[in-house]
Amino acid sequence: MKIAIIGAPRACKTTLALKLAAELGVQVRHSDDLIGTLDWSAASEHIATVWLPEPGPWIIEGVAVVRALRKWLDAHPTGSPCDKIIVLESPRVPLTSRQAGMAKSCATILDGIRGPLLARGVVLEGAPE
């Protein structure tokens, strides 16, 4: 199973990823690990071109993952980038204005790719309609 965990900053994506990874015995990739190594656009490109194509099982989580999913879809007219996407949109602590902007951006991108993901058989869990 290939699982992507996306959503707002501070919504416990990493916590959930680690819990699921322990239960399923799979590898986790954290988009935050690319901070300081790649700029924002290059990080999502790396996730789209290197991490998402890797054979499963795996879990990939982070704020940059939704952008990577959009890039993957743009580059692949068929197929699916993963089996399941878990969406966590409720931050557990107050967000800075920058983090709130990131949360809004993630929701907007998800709204734009929801149809193509569903059409390709990807299960969306926790995503508001």
Protein Blocks (a to p, Z undefined) as FASTA:
>chain_A
ZZddeddehklmmmmmmmmmmmnopacddfklmgokacfklmmmmmmmmmmmpccdddde
djklmmmmmmmmmmmmgdjfbfbdcddfbdfbdcdfklmmmmmmmmmmmmmmmmmmmmno
pacehiaZZ
